[in-house]
Amino acid sequence: MSITSFSKPSDTDILENIVGEEKVLSFVGEGSILQSTNETTYIRTIKVEANEKETLRNVIFIKKGITWFFKKFEEVTITN
């Protein structure tokens, strides 16, 4: 049985944490929830355009109690 409820940050919650002149092109995938006994993390990948360059970023939220809080962005490195 899961130790957390099935709630997750909405796309609107994610967009509110994007600042600057970046332009979100699209969300990639459905997002994922990683869970341990100490912490619940939600990761959603977005494709953004900044200065005519496309990059992938993970938007990371941490759950405290029943509320999700924005933690950070991480650049996604794609290796071939």
Residue pairs with C-beta under 8 A, 6 or more apart in sequence:
2 35
3 35
3 37
3 40
4 33
4 35
4 40
4 63
5 66
7 66
7 68
8 31
8 33
8 42
8 68
9 42
9 44
9 61
9 68
11 27
13 61
13 68
13 70
14 27
14 44
14 46
14 59
15 24
17 59
17 70
18 24
18 46
18 48
18 59
20 50
21 50
22 48
22 49
22 50
23 48
23 49
23 50
24 46
24 47
24 48
24 49
25 46
25 47
25 48
25 49
25 54
26 46
26 47
27 44
27 45
27 46
27 47
28 45
28 46
28 47
28 56
29 44
29 45
31 42
31 43
31 44
31 45
32 42
32 43
33 40
33 41
33 42
33 43
34 40
34 41
34 42
34 43
35 41
39 62
39 63
40 62
40 63
41 60
41 61
41 62
41 63
41 71
42 60
42 61
42 62
42 63
42 68
43 58
43 59
43 60
43 61
44 58
44 59
44 61
45 56
45 57
45 58
45 59
45 76
46 56
46 57
46 59
47 54
47 55
47 56
48 54
48 55
48 56
48 57
55 75
55 76
56 75
56 76
56 78
57 73
57 74
57 75
57 76
58 73
58 74
58 76
59 70
59 73
60 70
60 71
60 72
60 73
60 74
61 68
61 69
61 70
61 71
62 68
62 69
62 71
63 69
